C-alpha cells in the first residue's frame, strides 16, 4: 500500500489560493508556515472596504494566538462582558455573561477590516505572494500532469493545488460540482451599519448614551421574526448595529445593497425607543440578503487538485457566529494535510481534509439555523433558554491543528484502502469532531 505520509525534506508544495478573505488568508498563512510556496490572489484592491463587525470565537482565537497575533488583535478588539437581551418593548430578559477567555483562548470581536489587516500583514511577513486586482476567470486541472491552475487576467498560473476561497459566489465551486450551484434566499436579510459614535451624537442622547462607555456595550432586542443587536467598540467611540428581518425578495446577482434608514425604521415601529434612536443617528446602512446553500456533496474536484474552503464550501448564517472561525479552521486544516501528505500525494491531502472537516462544519451550519429560529419564535412560545446565544463546548473547545494531525493517518489510510467517496455518502470511522 502506498504511504499516506510525506518523507521529511520532501519538495515544497505550490499552493494557489483564490480569495483573500479570512479562510484564504488562514490557508495562505499556515501553508507558508508549513514551508509551502503560496500565491494568494484577490480581485479587489487592498483594504478596499473596512466593513463592519466580525467575531472570532475561541476555536479560531487559539490559532491567532499560536501565530503570535493575540496581543495585536486585542489592541483593536473589544471584549464585551455581557450581552443584555431585551424584548422588543425594552424589558430586560437576560444579561448573559460573555467570558473574556474560554477553554484557554480569547474571542476577538472588532471591525472586519482592521482584523483582516493584521492577518494580511502577517501573511506578507511570512513571504506569501499576495496579488491584488487579480480577476480569476477560470480554473483547470491536469490529472496526468499532476498540476492545477487558474486563468488570471488572461494568463495561466499553475501549481500543485488550487484552493478556492472565493466566497459564496465561488467560481471554483462550479468546477468541483460540475454544475452551477445557485444560492437560495434564506427568507431573511440583515441591515448592517458601523459609524463613529461621537460624530452622530450617540454620547449626547440619553436614549443611546449607554453605549458610550469604557469597555463598550452589547444589547439585543427580539420580536417575532426579527432581532436587532447593537454593540459599541473602542470604549464607545465606534458604534455598530445589525437587524435581521424577514425578506423574500429574489437575490438576483447581488445580495449586498445600499439600505435606507427609513426602511430600517419601519421594522422597529412600536419598539423600544432606544432602537429607533440608534437607527435615526445612523448615517448609512447596507441591506444584506442572507443566502443559503444546502451542504454540498463534496468540496474537491474530480482530480482532487482543486478544493473549496470557507464560504465557497459552506456559507453560514450570522446567527452561527462561526462563519469566519470555520473558514480559518478550514485553511489551517488543509495546510496541515498538505504537509502530511506531501507533494506527491496532493490528491490524498485534499480528500482527507474534506472527510476530516465535513461533519463538523455541517453541524455548525445547522446551529446557525437553530439559533435564528429560536430568536425569531412567537414571543408566547419562548422559554428562558431562547434568550441566550449558545456557546457549546464541542464547537469552541476545539484545536483544529491537533485534531487534524491526530485524524490524518487513519482517515487517509481508510480512503486508500476502501476508495474515495463523497463525504456526504459516508462518514469515515472516527472522523467526527465531537
N, C-alpha and C positions, 0 to 999 in steps of 0.2 A: 504494500500500500504506500502511495506517495506520502511524504512528510507533510504535516499540516503547519509546521513552524519554519521560519526562515533560519538561515545559517548566519551566525554572528558575523558582522562585517559585510553582509550582502549589499549589492549596489543600491543607491538611493532610489526611491520611487518618485516619479514625476507626476505630481498632482495638479490638476487644473480645477480650481474652484470657481464656479459661476455664481455671483451674488455675494455682496459684501454686507449682508445683514448679520445678525448675531450667530446664526448657525454656520454661515460661510466663514465668518471671522474665527469662530472657535475651531472649526476644522483646519483652517489655514495655520492658526497658532499652534495647535497640538501636533499637526503634521510636521511643521518646521521643528518643533521641539524633539520630535522623534527622528529627525535627520532627513526627512523627505524634502525634495525640491518643490516649491509651491509657487504657482501663479494664481493670483486672485483677481478676477475680472468683475467690474461693476459698470453698469451702463450710465449711472448718474455721475455728476461732478462731486468732488469731495465736499462733505459737510453741506450738502445742498439744503437740508431741512433738519432743524433741531428736533422737531416733533414735540410730543407731549410726554406724559408719564409712562414709565415702564417699571415692572417689578421682577426681580430675580430672587427666587426662593433659596433656602439653604442648600438644596441639592445642586444648584449651579453656583451659589456663592462659594462653596468649598473649592470649586475649580478656579475661580478668580483668585482666591487666597493661595492656592497651590502655585499659581503663576506669579505670586508676589504683588498682586494688584489691589489687595484688600484695602490698604491704607489710602491709596489714591482714590479709590472709589468711595470710601467712607467720607472723604473730604467733600465730595459733591453730592452725596446722597443724604436722605432724611430717614431716620428710624422712628416712625410713629409708635407710640407706646400703647395706644388704644384705638379701636375703631368704634365710634359711637353710632349705633344704628337706631334710627327713628322710624315711626310710621309716617305716612305722608302728611299728617297734620302737625308733626313735630314732637309727638310723645316719644320719649326715650324708651326703647325696647330692651337694649342691652349695651353694655360697654365691654367689648371683647378685648382682652389683653392681647397685645401683639409682641411676642417675645423678641428682644433685640438679638438674641443668639439662640439658636435651636439646633440640637443634635451636633453641637460643636462648630457650627458655621453661621455666619451672618446672612441676613437678607440684604439686598441692595435695591433701594427704591429711589428713583430720581428721574431726571429728564433724559429721554432716549438718546438724543444727540450727544450729550456730554458723556454718558457711559460708553457709547459707541466710540467716541474719540479716544478714550483711554485704551480700549482694546485695539483700535486701529494703530495707534502709535506704538503699542507693544508688538503688534504683528510686523510692522516695518522694522522695528529694532531687531527682531529675530532674523530678518532677512527675507521676509515674504515679499515677492514681487507683486506689488499692488498696482493695478492699472485701472484708472477711471475712464469714463466716456468710451467704454468698450461695448458696442452693440453686438451681442451674440445672436447670430442669425440662424444657426443650425447646429446640431450635434451629429456625430458619426462615430462608428467604431468598426474596427477591422479585427475580427476574431483570429484569423490566421496570422496576421502580422503582430498581434498582441498589443495593439495601440487603440487609442480613442482620442477624440478631439472635438474642437468646435470651430465654427466659421465666425470670425470676428472682423467686422468692418471690411468684409470681402476677402479676408485672408484666413488660411487654415493654421491652427495651432494644435499640436498633438502632444500626448503624454501617455502615461501608463493607465491613468484613471481620470475620469471626469466626474466631478461632484456637482450636481445640480442643486444649488441652494438659492434658487432664483424665485422663491416665494410662491404665493398662491396661484400666480399666473404662469407657472413654470412651463417653459418650452421643453425642458428635459423630460417632463412627465409624459408628454406625448410619445416620445421615443421609447420610454420604458414600458408604457402600456400598449403602444401600437395604435392608439386612437386618441382623439381629443376628448379630454375629460373636463367638461364644463362645470364650474361650481354651481351649487344650488343656493338660492336665497334661503337664509335661515328663518326668515319671518321677523327678524329684528334688525335694528340699526342703532348706532351709538352716536350721539352728539359728543364732541370732544373739544376741549379748549384748554389753553395754557396762557397765562398772561402775568404781568407784573402787578402785584397787589397794590402797592402804594400809588402807582400811576392811575389806577382805576378806583381808588378810594375805598378799598376793602378795609383799611385800618380806621377809617373815619366813621363808618356806618355802624351803629350798634347791632344791626342785624348780622353783619359779616365780620366784625372786628374780632370775634372769637378765633378766627383763622390767623390773625396777625399776632403770633406768639412764639416764644422760643421753643424750638423743637418741632414746630409745625403742628397741625391738627388734622384729624381724619374723621369725617362724618358721612353717614349714608342715610338715605330715605327710601322706603319701599312702599309701593302701591300695587294695585293689580296690573300685571303685565308691564310694569315699569319700575326701574330703580335708578337712583342718582347717587353718585359718590363724589365727594368734594374733599380735596387734600391741599394743604399748604406745605411748601417746602422752603428750605433756607431760612428758618426762623420766621416764616410767614411772608417773606419777600416775594415768593412766587406762588401763584395760585393755579390749580388745575381742577377741572370737574368733568365728569363723564355721565351721560344719561342714556341708559339702554331702554329702548321703546319698541313697540310693535311697528313693523314696516313690511309690507308685502309687495313693494314696487319691484319691477324687473330690474336686475342689476346691470343689464346691458354690458357695455365694455368697460365700465368704470364703477367702482364701489366706494370711492372716497371723493366726496363732492363738497363744495362750499355749503355750509349750512346758514340759516338765517336765525337771528336772535328771536325774532317774533314767533317763528315756528317752534323753537325750543320752549319759549314761554308758554305756548298753548298747551304743552304737556303738563305743566305744573299749575294750571288753573285750580284754585281751591287748596293748594298745598301750603305747607309751612312757608311763611313769608321769607325765611332765610334762603330758600331755594330761588325764589323769584328775584331777591336782591342780588344774589350771586350772578344769575344769568343776565340781569339788566346791566351789570357792571362789566360784562364781557365784551371786548372789542370785536371779536370774530370767533367763529367756531367752524368745525367741519362736521358733515353728516356721513358717517362711515357705515356702509351697508355690511352687515355681518354675513359672510358666506360660509357654506358648509360643504364638506365632501365626506361621503362615507369612507371608512377605512379602505385604502387601496389594497388590491390583492398582492402587490409586490412593489418594491422600491428600486428594483435592479433590472437593467436591460437584459435582453436575451444573451448577449455576450458577456454580461456581468462586468463590463468596464465603465459603465455609466450608472451612477447611483444618485438618488434624490434624497435630500435630508430636510429637516425643519418644515416650514410651512409648505414647501413643494411636495412633501410626502404626507403631511398630516396637519392641516390648519386647525387651530384651536379657537374656541370662543373665549372672549376675555374673562369670563367667569371661571375658567380653569385656573387662571393666574399662573399658567405653566407654559404658555406658547414659546416664549423666549428661552426659558430654562430647559425645555425638552430639546429645542434646537441646539443649544450649547452642548447638552449631553450627547446628542447625535454626532456632532462634529468631533468631539473627543473620542467617542467610542469607535468611530470609523478610522481615525488616525491610529488608534491602538491596534485594531485588527489588521490594518495595512502593515504596520511594523511587525506584528507577529507572523503574518503570512509570508511577507517578503515579496520582492519584485516579480518572481516567477509565479506567484500564486495570488495575484490581484483579484482574480475572479472568485477565489475562495474567500478572500478577505471581505469583499462586498456582500456576498451571500451570508457569511457568518454574522457580520454586523447586522444585517437585516433581521435574521432569526433571533439574535440576542435582544434586539431592541423592540421588536414588533408588539409583543403583548403589553409591555409597559406603556408605550405611547398610546395605544388604543384605549387602555384603561384610564389614562389621564385625560384623553379626549372625552370619554364618556362622563367623567366627573364634571367637566365644564357644562355639559347639558343638564346634568342633575342639579347642579348649583343654580344655574339660571332658572330652571323650572321651580326650584324651591323659593327663590327670591320673588318670583312672579305669581305665586299662588294667590287664590282668592283669600283676602285677609281673614275671613271667617274659618278657613281650613288650616291656618298655620298653627304650628306648635313651637315651643320655645327654641328648639334647635334650628328652626328655619331662619332665624335672625342672624346667624353667625356664618362666617366663611370657614370651610373645612381646611384643616391642616393635618392630613393623615400621615402617620409615621412611615407607611410603606412608600409614600411619594417623596417626603422630604428627608428622611434619614437614609440617604442612598448615595453611595460613592460609585459613580459610573466607571471610573478608571479601574477600581478594584474589581467591580462586578464583571466588566468586560474581560479583564485579564484572566480572572478565575474561570469564566464560562468558555473562553475561546477554544481551548483544546478539545473539550468534549463535544461542543456544537460543531466545530469544523470537522472532526473525525466522523461524526454521525452523518454529515452531509456527504462526505466522501464514501462512506460505507453504504448508506441507504439511497443515495442520489438526492439531488436538489429538487424540492417542490416549493411552491409559493408558501410563505408563512401563514397565509390566510387558510390554507388547506390542512396544515399540520403544525402542531406545536412540538418543537424538538424537546425531548425529555430534559427536564432540569433547567430550561431556559427562562422560566418565569422569574421576574424581578422580585416578587414578593416573597 
